[in-house]
Amino acid sequence: MTKRSNSRYRKTGLFLNRLLQVALFTGFTLVMLSSFHHTTPVPHAEMAVHFRVYVHGEPLELKKKYKNPFGELFEISRLRFYVGQITPVYSDSGLRPPVRSLYHLIDLSDSLSTNMVIPVRAGTCRGIQFLLGVDSVDQSQGAQTGALDPALGMFWTWNSGYQTFKMEGYSPSSTQPAHLVAYHIGGYRYPYNTVWKIRINTTDDEEFRITKENKITIEIPMELDYFFDGETPLHIGETPACTTPGELAWKISENVVGSFKGVSLTKNP
């Protein structure tokens, strides 16, 4: 065998030896990472969330007569809105990435829809954060299923997408046929995007802890007095309806955001 052949075989042997070392190191690293993963699991827990709608501080009753802050009589027959990406606001290490939360359609005619249990990371918290409406990424996918099923009456068209908020009812102050009131608020395109990320802290930034053992129910109240008397005062006699995307829908969506005031906590037994 020539010297050139010996050199070639020697180089091949060194290469195979190096390859074996890399493979052994990679395997050892994967085993260690797997072991670490199993010994230090990410702590998960559950958080119950309850959305409630109020008028003058009292729970809303559908088809009951009320007066708004401007003295206009009204009654509500339907009230719905979308929420998603629900997560606690953590105080121990900032806002952690949430466990994937599906969209929920809050429908005041269905009490079960106003309550939900969300999987979350255990930790110390001081509030809650959620998306009001349907994110533009999901809007661009058109009609979908589940809570986003068009049969639920919250989908306009592929171009206009999903409504964020819907309120229907009656008021003698309305100039619409049969004195109807209709606020169908939607639109996700700039500059009149009606989808909002809402963050609400507890009163005085009171901290609370969520663990597997310490289950918490968070009530998120929506006060319709603030909806009518909001950033844009909403007089039924002047604006009894809004059913298309645009500047008015965007302004009314600001009022919807402003109607969420504070959260309250209940420790579950």
N, C-alpha and C positions, 0 to 999 in steps of 0.2 A: 504494500500500500504506500502510495506516495505521500510526501509531506503535505501537499496541497489537500489530499483526501483527509489526512488526519486533522488538519486545521478545520476543514469543513465539518467533519463529524463532531469536533470539539465545540464549535460554535453552535451546532444544532443541539448538542447536549446542554449547553449553557442556557440556550433559549427555552428548551423544554423545562429545565429546572426552574428558571425564572417564572415561567407560565404557571407551574405547579405552585410556587410560592404565592403568586397573586391569587390563584384560585382558593388556596387554603385561607389566606387572609380575608378574602371576601366572604367566604363561608363562615369564618369565625365572627366577623363583624355582623353578619345577618343574624346569627344565633344570639349574639349579645343584644342587638336591638330588639329582637323578638322577645327575649327574656325580660328586657326593661319594659317593653310595652305591656307584658302580662302582669308585671309586678307593680306598675304604676298606672292603672287605668284612669282615663279622664272621668272625674265624678259627674254623674248626671242626676237630675232630679226632675220634679214636675211642678208647674206653676198653674194654678187655676185662674182664669181670667173671666170677668163678668162685665159686659157692657150694659149700661142702663141709661135710659133717656128720661129727662125730667122737664117739667114745666113749672115755674115758680117754686122750685125745690121739691115738688111732689112727682112721683113716678108717672110718666105719661100713660094715659089710657086712650086707646084708639077710639075715634068717633065720639069723643067727649068734647064739649064746647069749652074753649079757653079764650082769653084775651092776650094778645101780644103786648109788649111794652108801649105800643102806640095806641092802645085801646081798641084794636081791631079784633073782632070775633073771628075765630077759626076753629076747625076741627080737622084732625089728621086721620086718614083712612089707611095710609101706607107709608112706611118709613124704612128704608133699607140703605146700607152702605157696606163697602168692602174694606176689610182690614187684612194685613198680612205682615210677614217678617216681624212677628211679635217676639220681643226679647227683653229681659230685665236690663236696667242700666246698672252696671256693676261699679261699686265704689272701691273695691280692693285692688283692681288692676285695670281700670278703664273698661270700655265697652268691648267685651270679648265677642268674637265671631259667633253668631247665634246658630243653634241647631236649626236646620232647614224647617221653616214654618210655612205651611200651606196657606192659601187664601181662605178667608171665611166671609160668608155673606151674612151680615147681621140683619135680621128681619124681625121687626117688632111684632109681627103677627105670629111669629114662631118663637116662643120663649126658649126653646132648646138651642136655637141658633145664637143666642146672646151669651151662652156659656161655653167655654172650651178649656181643655187641659193641654198645656204646651210643654213639650220636653225641653229642658233648659240645663245649663251648666250650674252646678252648685256654687254658691258664693255669696258675698255680702253685697247688697244692692241698695239703691236709693230712689228707684223709680222704674218706669217702663218706657219702651220705645216701640212704635209700630208704624207701618205704612198705611196711610189712608188712601184707598184706591188700588189700582192694578198697575204695577211697574211697566214702563214703556217697553222693556224687553219682552215681557209676557203679552203686552198689548199687540205687539207686532206679529205674534203667532196666530192672530185671528181667533175665531170661535173655538172654545175648548170644552172640557168636560168637568164634572164635579161641581164645585162652587162657581165655576166659570161657565157653566152650561148656559147657552143662550135662552133655553127654555125658562130660565129663572127671571127673564125680563130685564136684565141689566146690560145687555149687549146691543149696541146700536148697529154699526156696520163694520166691515173690515177696515175702513178708512178712519172712522171715528172711534172705534174700540169700545171699551167698557165704560159705563157710567160709574163715577165714584160714589155718588150719593143720589138718592131718589126720595122725594117727599111729595105725596099727593093728598089732597083733601078738599075742603070747602070753606068759603068765607063770603059773607054778604058784601064784603068790601071788594071782592074780585070782580073785574070787568070781563072776565072770560065767560064763555057760554056756560050756563047753569052755575055760575059763580065758582067755578072750579079753581083750585090752586095746584100748580104743578111745577116743582123744581126738580128737573132731571139734569143733574150736574155732572159733566164729564169733559173729556178732552185731555190729551196727553202730549200735544205738540207745542213746542215753543212758539210764542211767548205766553200762551194761555194754558199751561199745564196745571190740571186740577188734582194731581197726585202729590201728596205731601208726606214727608217723614215727620212724625210727631213724637216729641219726647216730653214726658210729664214726670216731674219729680214728686216725691212725697212731701207732705207739709213739713216745712222747716228742714228739708233734706233728711228726714228721719231714715236711719238705716234699718234694714231688715235682712235676715239671712235665710237663704233657701238651701235646704239639704234634702236628702232622701227622706229623713225622719221629720223635718220641720217643713211641712207643706203650707203654702200660703195661697190665699185667694185674694186677687187684686181686683177691686171694682173700679172701672173707668166710667165716670159719669159724663153725660152730655146734657148740657142745659140749653133748652131751646130759647130761653129769654136772650141768651148771648148770640144765638143764631140770628134772630131778628134784629136785635140792637147790637150789631157787631161793627167790624171795620167799615162795612158799607151798610148803613141802616136800610133794612128791608121792609118797606111799607107795602102791604098787600095791595092796597088801592092803587099804588103806582107800578108795582112789579108783581103781578099775581102769578107769572109763569116765566120759566126759562128752560127750554128743552133742546138747545143746540150748543155745541162748543163755541167758545169765544170769550171776549173780555168780560161780559156779564157773568158767565158761568164761572170764570176764574175768580171774580170778586166775591161771588156767593160762596165759592169753595173756601175762601179765606174766613168767612163767617162760620163755616162748618168747623174749621180747625180751631177757631177761637171759642167754640162752644164746649170743647173738652177742657175741664178745669179740675186739676188735682186728681189724686187717686186715694183710695182708702184700702186698708189692709185688714184681713181677717185670718187668724191662724186656725188651720183645720185641726181637729182632734186626731 
